[in-house]
Amino acid sequence: LDPVRTLLHSISSRLAAQEVSAMKFLCRDKIGKRKLDAVQSGYELFDILIEQGEISRDNLELLKKLLQHIKRRDLLSEVERFEEEGPGASDDQPDEREKCLLRAAVAVIGNYVGREWKRLMRELRIPEVKLESIEAAHPRDLSERLFQGLREWQKRKGKDAKVADLITALQGCNLTYVAEKVEE
């Protein structure tokens, strides 16, 4: 199943008729009146928006704006989580114990790794283009660059993201003190 359609199905099933009407009103500039008048559900509205390229796997901005305008923060959070984790990410995640360990390791690394963040990311095999993108997005925030780099590593590794790999990478960068802190 298409992960975006699964997400939209989940959202549609929780929309009240009044909320669908509000979303239809907000989409008047994107969809013709005749088409909009025929729409009876969120499913139908989203289907038209997908057909017109207004909603896609890589572009959920309109969906987020619609949910924000109808004051459905719960559904907006779901879309944002989907974007962060990526389509189908729940199937490719480490188990709960490893997730907990990874969160703790990321927190420790965040406290001790500063300017060496790029060297660590290279050791974790993050492409140079991605590192430049992260740096451009956060030019003045070193800790955010590190966090985004580690998040990218976790996304790329999926269920194979292990704290042991972080420790090995830290040791490979001669950041043994940090590696020891992570092990603790």
Disulfide bonds with the S-S distance in Angstrom:
none
